[in-house]
C-alpha cells in the first residue's frame, strides 16, 4: 500500500509538470484564461488525478483449469515453484519498511512547510494588529459608507507597504499612510480594488492554495500554479474595477505606478491578496498595464464548455493509460485462514488416502463451524459446491489480482457469494466436511497463474 501511494505521488509530480508545460499553449489559444483564476483550480484538481482509484480494465476473472480436472490428472503436476520468488523469503526489515519510512519523511517535511506557513500567517496578523482603525468618513462618502458591509474594517499602517486585505472571517483592508499623497479618486480606486478582492474571497483562496502547496511541496509545478493564480487574480480584479468605468484606465495605471514607487512590498509576508505583490516581476506589471488598455475578451460559454471537455478528456485518458500500466505490487502479507491453526497435512505430503500422491495445499484441522477468513482482499469468484471437482465439496475461490488466487474447500457454510468484494480477514465461511474428506477440516490452496503453490511459503505459520 505504501509503495503504491509513493508511486502515485511520483506520477502526480510528473503529470503536474506536463500540465504546467501545456499551460502557455492554452493561454495563447484562449487569452481570456488570463482573467479566469478558476482555471488554475481546475488545473490543481487535474494534478492529483493519479491518486484516484484505477479502473480495472480488461480484468479477466478466470477459474484455474487445474481445479476442474480429475484428481488423478491434477496430482501429476505438483512440483511448480512460486511465480513470485520474493514471497518465498521474508524480506529484510529495511526492505520491508522503506516505503513507510519514505512516506514518513515526506510527511515530516510537509508538516515543517505548514509550520513555516503558519508562522508567516501569524506575522501578518501581528502586522494587522499594529495598524490603527481609520475613520471611514475620511475616505468614503456617506453613500459609500452605507454600502460598505458592517464586517469590513479599514485600517492604516505606517509601514511603506502596498494596500492589502487580511483576515479569514473578519474582512480587513489595510492601507498605508502614503495613501493620503494620492488624489481622492485614486484612493477610491485603491479601495475598490481591495474591496473586490474581499468580495471574491481571494485572501481565503490564496491561503488555501498556499496550504496545499506547502503540504505537497514534492510537486514543484504547484508552486508555479500558485504564482500564476496570483497574477490571474490581480488581472481579473483590475478588469473588474474598470468594467463600469473604462475611461479611468489611465488614472488607474497612474495609481498603480504611484503605489509601486511609494511601497516596499517585499517586506510583506505575501499571504494575502494585495494591489501589488512584492514577489511579482517586471513582466507582470507590464502585462497589467497592457491589459488596462487592451482588454482581452472574456471566456464565452462555448470556450468554458471546451475547457471542461478537455479537462474531462485528459482525466479519462490519464486513468486509462495508468490502468493499462499496472504499477501496484502483488500481495505481500497473507493472513492465516483460521485462528490457532493445527496443520494435519502439509503441501506435497503423501498419504494412502490420496494413493500416495502429493498434497496440493495445507489442511487445517478444526471443529465444524469454526470461522474461515480471507487471507487477502480480492473478489469472490466462486462460492458453491458444484463449479469445481466434487472432491472439494463446498468451496470459495477468491481472486487477489496479479495472478494470485486462494481456495477454501470442504466448507460447511458460506459467508460470501460470487461477485462480491472482500477484505483481508473477513469471513468467507465455516469449517465443514463436504466433499471427499475423512473429517472436518479446511483445505487451503494458493494458486499463482493457475498453478498450486506451497502455502507455507506465504503464511506465517506457528
C-alpha positions as CSV (number, residue, x, y, z in Angstrom):
1,X,0.0,0.0,0.0
2,X,2.8,2.4,0.9
3,X,4.7,1.6,-2.3
4,X,1.5,2.2,-4.4
5,X,1.0,5.6,-2.7
6,X,4.6,6.6,-3.3
7,X,4.4,5.7,-7.0
8,X,1.0,7.6,-7.2
9,X,2.7,10.7,-5.7
10,X,5.5,10.4,-8.1
11,X,3.0,10.2,-11.0
12,X,1.3,13.3,-9.6
13,X,4.6,15.2,-9.8
14,X,5.3,14.1,-13.4
15,X,1.7,14.7,-14.5
16,X,1.6,18.2,-12.9
17,X,4.8,19.1,-14.7
18,X,3.2,18.1,-18.0
19,X,0.1,20.1,-17.3
20,X,2.1,23.2,-16.5
21,X,4.1,22.7,-19.6
22,X,0.9,22.8,-21.7
23,X,-0.4,26.0,-20.0
24,X,1.4,28.5,-22.2
25,X,-0.2,26.9,-25.3
26,X,-3.7,27.2,-23.7
27,X,-3.1,30.8,-22.7
28,X,-2.1,31.7,-26.3
29,X,-5.1,29.9,-27.8
30,X,-7.6,31.3,-25.2
31,X,-6.4,34.7,-24.0
32,X,-9.5,35.0,-21.7
33,X,-7.9,32.5,-19.4
34,X,-5.6,35.2,-18.2
35,X,-8.5,36.7,-16.3
36,X,-10.1,33.5,-15.1
37,X,-8.5,32.3,-11.8
38,X,-10.8,29.3,-11.6
39,X,-8.8,27.8,-14.4
40,X,-5.9,27.1,-12.0
41,X,-8.2,25.4,-9.5
42,X,-9.2,23.1,-12.3
43,X,-5.6,22.6,-13.1
44,X,-4.8,21.7,-9.5
45,X,-7.6,19.1,-9.5
46,X,-6.1,17.5,-12.6
47,X,-2.7,17.4,-10.9
48,X,-4.0,14.9,-8.3
49,X,-5.7,12.5,-10.8
50,X,-3.1,9.8,-10.3
51,X,-4.3,9.4,-6.7
52,X,-7.8,8.3,-7.8
53,X,-8.6,4.6,-7.7
54,X,-7.7,2.9,-11.0
55,X,-10.3,1.3,-13.1
56,X,-9.8,-2.4,-13.6
57,X,-9.8,-2.5,-17.4
58,X,-9.8,-5.8,-19.2
59,X,-9.6,-7.7,-15.9
60,X,-10.4,-11.4,-16.6
61,X,-11.8,-13.5,-13.8
62,X,-10.7,-17.0,-14.6
63,X,-11.2,-20.2,-12.7
64,X,-7.9,-22.2,-13.0
65,X,-8.4,-25.3,-15.2
66,X,-6.3,-27.3,-12.7
67,X,-9.2,-27.1,-10.3
68,X,-11.6,-28.5,-12.8
69,X,-9.6,-31.6,-13.8
70,X,-9.9,-35.1,-12.4
71,X,-7.9,-35.9,-9.2
72,X,-5.6,-38.3,-11.0
73,X,-4.5,-35.7,-13.5
74,X,-4.0,-32.9,-11.1
75,X,-1.7,-34.9,-8.8
76,X,0.8,-35.3,-11.6
77,X,1.7,-31.6,-11.7
78,X,2.7,-30.6,-8.2
79,X,6.3,-29.5,-8.5
80,X,5.6,-25.9,-9.5
81,X,7.6,-23.2,-7.8
82,X,6.0,-19.9,-6.8
83,X,5.9,-17.4,-9.7
84,X,6.9,-14.6,-7.4
85,X,10.1,-15.8,-5.8
86,X,10.3,-12.8,-3.4
87,X,7.4,-14.2,-1.5
88,X,9.3,-17.4,-0.6
89,X,11.6,-15.5,1.8
90,X,10.8,-13.0,4.4
91,X,12.2,-9.6,3.3
92,X,14.7,-7.8,5.5
93,X,13.2,-5.2,7.8
94,X,14.7,-2.3,5.9
95,X,13.4,-3.6,2.6
96,X,10.0,-4.2,4.1
97,X,9.6,-0.8,5.6
98,X,11.5,1.5,3.2
99,X,8.3,2.8,1.6
100,X,6.8,3.6,5.1
101,X,9.9,5.4,6.1
102,X,10.0,7.5,2.9
103,X,6.3,8.4,3.4
104,X,7.1,9.4,7.0
105,X,9.9,11.6,5.7
106,X,7.6,13.3,3.2
107,X,5.0,13.9,5.8
108,X,7.5,15.4,8.2
109,X,8.7,17.9,5.6
110,X,5.1,18.7,4.8
111,X,4.4,19.5,8.4
112,X,7.5,21.6,8.5
113,X,6.4,23.6,5.5
114,X,2.9,24.1,7.0
115,X,4.6,25.3,10.2
116,X,6.5,27.9,8.2
117,X,3.3,29.0,6.5
118,X,1.6,29.3,9.9
119,X,4.5,31.4,11.2
120,X,4.1,33.7,8.1
121,X,0.3,34.0,8.7
122,X,0.9,34.9,12.4
123,X,3.4,37.5,11.3
124,X,0.8,39.0,9.0
125,X,-1.7,39.0,11.8
126,X,0.8,40.8,14.1
127,X,1.3,43.4,11.3
128,X,-2.5,44.0,11.2
129,X,-2.7,44.2,15.0
130,X,-0.2,47.1,14.9
131,X,-2.4,49.1,12.5
132,X,-4.9,51.8,13.5
133,X,-8.6,52.0,12.7
134,X,-9.2,54.6,10.0
135,X,-12.4,56.7,10.2
136,X,-14.5,55.8,7.3
137,X,-15.7,59.4,6.9
138,X,-12.2,60.5,5.9
139,X,-12.1,58.0,3.0
140,X,-15.7,57.3,1.9
141,X,-18.7,59.4,1.2
142,X,-22.0,58.8,3.1
143,X,-23.4,56.7,0.3
144,X,-20.2,54.6,0.2
145,X,-20.2,54.1,3.9
146,X,-23.8,52.9,3.8
147,X,-23.0,50.4,1.0
148,X,-19.9,49.0,2.9
149,X,-20.8,45.8,4.8
150,X,-20.6,46.0,8.6
151,X,-18.0,43.3,8.8
152,X,-15.4,45.2,6.7
153,X,-12.9,47.3,8.6
154,X,-10.4,49.8,7.1
155,X,-7.1,50.2,9.0
156,X,-3.9,52.2,8.4
157,X,-0.3,51.1,8.7
158,X,2.8,53.3,8.9
159,X,4.8,50.7,7.0
160,X,5.5,51.6,3.4
161,X,3.6,48.6,2.1
162,X,1.2,48.0,-0.7
163,X,-2.5,48.1,0.3
164,X,-3.7,44.5,1.1
165,X,-6.6,42.6,2.5
166,X,-6.3,40.3,5.5
167,X,-8.4,38.1,7.8
168,X,-10.4,34.9,7.4
169,X,-13.8,35.7,8.9
170,X,-13.4,39.4,9.7
171,X,-12.7,41.4,6.5
172,X,-9.9,43.9,6.9
173,X,-8.5,46.3,4.3
174,X,-5.1,47.7,5.3
175,X,-3.9,50.9,3.6
176,X,-0.5,52.6,4.0
177,X,-0.1,56.1,5.3
178,X,1.2,57.3,1.9
179,X,-2.4,56.9,0.6
180,X,-3.0,60.5,1.6
181,X,-0.4,61.5,-1.0
182,X,-2.8,60.3,-3.7
183,X,-5.9,62.1,-5.0
184,X,-9.3,61.3,-3.7
185,X,-10.2,59.5,-6.9
186,X,-7.1,57.4,-6.8
187,X,-7.9,56.4,-3.2
188,X,-11.3,55.3,-4.3
189,X,-9.8,53.1,-7.0
190,X,-7.5,51.5,-4.4
191,X,-10.3,50.8,-2.0
192,X,-12.5,49.4,-4.8
193,X,-9.7,47.1,-5.8
194,X,-9.2,45.7,-2.3
195,X,-13.0,45.5,-1.7
196,X,-13.3,43.4,-4.9
197,X,-10.7,41.1,-3.5
198,X,-12.8,40.6,-0.4
199,X,-15.9,40.0,-2.4
200,X,-14.2,37.3,-4.5
201,X,-12.8,35.7,-1.3
202,X,-9.3,36.0,-2.8
203,X,-7.5,36.0,0.6
204,X,-9.2,32.8,1.6
205,X,-8.5,31.2,-1.8
206,X,-4.8,32.2,-1.7
207,X,-4.4,30.9,1.9
208,X,-5.9,27.5,1.0
209,X,-3.8,27.3,-2.2
210,X,-0.6,28.0,-0.2
211,X,-1.5,25.4,2.4
212,X,-1.9,22.9,-0.5
213,X,1.5,23.9,-2.0
214,X,3.2,23.6,1.4
215,X,1.7,20.2,2.1
216,X,2.5,18.9,-1.4
217,X,6.0,20.5,-1.6
218,X,7.2,17.4,-3.5
219,X,5.2,18.5,-6.6
220,X,7.2,21.5,-7.9
221,X,4.7,22.5,-10.5
222,X,2.2,23.5,-7.8
223,X,4.4,26.5,-6.8
224,X,4.2,27.8,-10.4
225,X,0.5,27.3,-10.5
226,X,0.2,29.3,-7.2
227,X,2.2,32.2,-8.8
228,X,0.1,32.1,-11.9
229,X,-3.1,32.1,-9.9
230,X,-1.9,35.3,-8.1
231,X,-1.2,37.0,-11.4
232,X,-4.5,36.0,-12.9
233,X,-6.3,37.1,-9.7
234,X,-4.9,40.6,-10.0
235,X,-5.6,40.9,-13.7
236,X,-9.2,39.8,-13.1
237,X,-9.7,42.4,-10.3
238,X,-8.1,45.1,-12.5
239,X,-10.7,44.4,-15.2
240,X,-13.5,44.3,-12.7
241,X,-12.5,47.7,-11.3
242,X,-12.6,49.2,-14.8
243,X,-15.6,47.3,-16.1
244,X,-18.1,50.1,-15.4
245,X,-15.6,53.0,-15.7
246,X,-13.1,52.2,-18.6
247,X,-12.4,55.9,-19.0
248,X,-10.4,55.7,-15.8
249,X,-7.8,53.2,-17.2
250,X,-5.1,55.9,-17.4
251,X,-5.7,57.1,-13.9
252,X,-5.8,53.6,-12.6
253,X,-2.4,52.9,-14.3
254,X,-1.0,56.1,-12.7
255,X,-2.3,54.9,-9.3
256,X,-0.6,51.5,-9.8
257,X,2.7,53.3,-10.6
258,X,2.4,55.6,-7.6
259,X,1.9,52.6,-5.3
260,X,4.8,50.8,-6.9
261,X,7.1,53.8,-6.3
262,X,5.9,54.5,-2.7
263,X,5.8,51.0,-1.4
264,X,8.4,48.4,-0.3
265,X,6.1,45.5,-0.5
266,X,9.0,43.0,-0.4
267,X,8.7,43.4,3.4
268,X,5.2,41.9,3.3
269,X,4.8,38.2,4.0
270,X,2.7,37.9,0.9
271,X,-0.1,35.8,2.4
272,X,-3.0,38.0,1.3
273,X,-4.2,39.4,-2.0
274,X,-3.0,42.9,-2.5
275,X,-2.8,45.7,-5.1
276,X,0.9,45.0,-5.6
277,X,2.9,41.8,-4.7
278,X,6.5,42.1,-3.8
279,X,7.3,38.7,-5.5
280,X,5.9,39.9,-8.8
281,X,8.4,40.6,-11.6
282,X,8.7,43.4,-14.1
283,X,6.9,41.4,-16.8
284,X,3.8,41.0,-14.6
285,X,3.5,44.8,-14.2
286,X,3.9,45.3,-17.9
287,X,1.2,42.8,-18.5
288,X,-1.1,44.6,-16.1
289,X,-0.5,48.0,-17.8
290,X,-1.1,46.5,-21.2
291,X,-4.4,44.9,-20.3
292,X,-5.7,48.1,-18.8
293,X,-6.0,49.4,-22.3
294,X,-6.1,46.2,-24.4
295,X,-8.6,44.1,-22.5
296,X,-9.0,40.5,-23.9
297,X,-12.4,39.1,-24.4
298,X,-13.8,37.1,-21.5
299,X,-14.5,33.4,-21.7
300,X,-17.6,32.5,-23.6
301,X,-19.9,29.6,-22.6
302,X,-18.6,27.7,-25.6
303,X,-15.0,28.2,-24.5
304,X,-15.7,27.1,-21.0
305,X,-17.5,24.0,-22.3
306,X,-14.5,23.2,-24.4
307,X,-12.2,23.6,-21.4
308,X,-14.4,21.3,-19.4
309,X,-14.3,18.8,-22.2
310,X,-10.5,19.0,-22.3
311,X,-10.2,18.5,-18.6
312,X,-12.6,15.6,-18.5
313,X,-10.9,14.0,-21.6
314,X,-7.4,14.3,-20.1
315,X,-8.7,12.8,-16.8
316,X,-10.2,9.8,-18.6
317,X,-7.0,9.3,-20.8
318,X,-4.8,9.5,-17.7
319,X,-6.8,7.0,-15.8
320,X,-7.0,4.6,-18.8
321,X,-3.3,4.9,-19.5
322,X,-2.4,4.4,-15.8
323,X,-4.7,1.5,-15.5
324,X,-3.0,-0.1,-18.5
325,X,0.3,0.4,-16.9
326,X,-0.2,-1.6,-13.7
327,X,2.2,-0.3,-11.1
328,X,0.8,-1.9,-8.0
329,X,2.6,-4.7,-6.2
330,X,1.3,-8.2,-5.7
331,X,0.1,-9.2,-2.2
332,X,2.9,-9.5,0.3
333,X,1.2,-10.3,3.6
334,X,-1.1,-13.3,3.8
335,X,-3.3,-13.9,6.8
336,X,-3.9,-17.3,8.3
337,X,-7.4,-18.5,7.2
338,X,-8.2,-20.0,10.7
339,X,-7.1,-18.9,14.2
340,X,-4.6,-21.1,16.1
341,X,-4.1,-23.4,13.1
342,X,-3.3,-27.1,13.5
343,X,-1.8,-28.5,10.3
344,X,-3.0,-32.0,9.6
345,X,-1.5,-32.3,6.1
346,X,1.3,-30.3,4.5
347,X,1.9,-29.4,0.9
348,X,3.3,-32.2,-1.2
349,X,2.8,-34.7,1.6
350,X,1.8,-38.2,0.5
351,X,-0.9,-40.3,2.1
352,X,-2.6,-43.6,1.3
353,X,-5.9,-41.9,1.3
354,X,-4.7,-40.0,-1.8
355,X,-3.0,-43.1,-3.2
356,X,0.4,-41.6,-2.1
357,X,0.0,-38.7,-4.5
358,X,1.4,-35.3,-3.2
359,X,-1.0,-33.0,-1.5
360,X,-1.8,-29.7,-3.2
361,X,-2.3,-27.4,-0.3
362,X,-2.5,-27.2,3.5
363,X,-5.1,-28.9,5.6
364,X,-6.0,-27.1,8.8
365,X,-7.7,-29.4,11.4
366,X,-10.6,-27.6,13.1
367,X,-14.0,-28.3,14.5
368,X,-17.1,-27.9,12.4
369,X,-18.4,-24.3,12.4
370,X,-15.0,-22.6,13.0
371,X,-14.9,-19.3,11.1
372,X,-12.7,-19.2,8.0
373,X,-11.3,-15.8,7.0
374,X,-9.9,-14.4,3.7
375,X,-6.1,-14.4,3.6
376,X,-6.1,-11.4,1.3
377,X,-8.5,-8.9,-0.1
378,X,-10.0,-9.6,-3.5
379,X,-13.1,-10.6,-5.5
380,X,-15.0,-13.8,-4.8
381,X,-15.2,-15.9,-8.0
382,X,-16.9,-19.0,-6.6
383,X,-19.0,-19.8,-3.6
384,X,-20.8,-23.1,-4.2
385,X,-20.4,-26.9,-4.3
386,X,-20.9,-27.5,-8.0
387,X,-18.5,-25.4,-10.0
388,X,-15.3,-27.4,-9.2
389,X,-14.4,-31.0,-8.9
390,X,-16.8,-32.7,-6.5
391,X,-13.9,-33.8,-4.2
392,X,-13.6,-30.2,-3.0
393,X,-17.2,-30.1,-1.7
394,X,-18.3,-26.6,-0.8
395,X,-15.6,-24.2,-2.0
396,X,-14.8,-20.5,-2.0
397,X,-12.4,-19.2,-4.7
398,X,-11.0,-15.6,-4.3
399,X,-9.0,-13.7,-6.9
400,X,-6.5,-11.2,-5.5
401,X,-5.1,-9.9,-8.8
402,X,-1.7,-10.3,-10.4
403,X,-2.5,-14.0,-10.9
404,X,-2.9,-14.8,-7.2
405,X,-5.9,-16.8,-6.0
406,X,-6.8,-18.7,-2.8
407,X,-9.1,-21.7,-2.5
408,X,-11.0,-22.7,0.6
409,X,-12.5,-26.2,0.4
410,X,-14.7,-28.6,2.3
411,X,-16.7,-25.8,3.9
412,X,-19.9,-26.3,5.9
413,X,-21.5,-22.9,5.1
414,X,-20.8,-19.7,3.2
415,X,-20.5,-16.1,4.4
416,X,-19.9,-14.7,0.9
417,X,-21.4,-15.0,-2.6
418,X,-19.8,-14.9,-6.0
419,X,-19.0,-11.5,-7.4
420,X,-18.7,-9.6,-4.1
421,X,-15.5,-7.8,-2.9
422,X,-14.0,-9.0,0.3
423,X,-11.3,-7.5,2.5
424,X,-8.5,-9.5,4.2
425,X,-9.7,-11.1,7.4
426,X,-13.4,-11.0,6.6
427,X,-15.3,-14.3,7.0
428,X,-15.7,-16.5,3.9
429,X,-17.5,-19.4,5.6
430,X,-17.1,-22.1,8.2
431,X,-15.2,-25.3,8.5
432,X,-17.0,-28.4,7.4
433,X,-16.6,-31.9,5.9
434,X,-18.1,-31.6,2.5
435,X,-16.5,-33.4,-0.4
436,X,-14.0,-36.3,-0.1
437,X,-12.7,-36.0,3.4
438,X,-12.0,-38.1,6.5
439,X,-13.3,-35.4,8.9
440,X,-13.9,-31.7,9.4
441,X,-11.0,-29.5,8.3
442,X,-10.1,-26.7,5.9
443,X,-8.2,-27.4,2.7
444,X,-6.4,-24.2,1.7
445,X,-4.6,-23.6,-1.5
446,X,-2.7,-20.6,-3.0
447,X,-2.5,-20.6,-6.8
448,X,-0.3,-18.3,-8.9
449,X,-1.2,-18.1,-12.6
450,X,-3.4,-21.2,-12.3
451,X,-0.8,-23.4,-10.6
452,X,-0.8,-24.6,-6.9
453,X,2.0,-23.3,-4.7
454,X,3.2,-24.2,-1.2
455,X,1.1,-22.0,1.1
456,X,3.8,-22.3,3.8
457,X,6.0,-20.0,1.7
458,X,3.4,-17.3,2.1
459,X,1.8,-17.8,5.5
460,X,3.4,-17.1,8.9
461,X,2.8,-20.5,10.4
462,X,3.3,-21.0,14.1
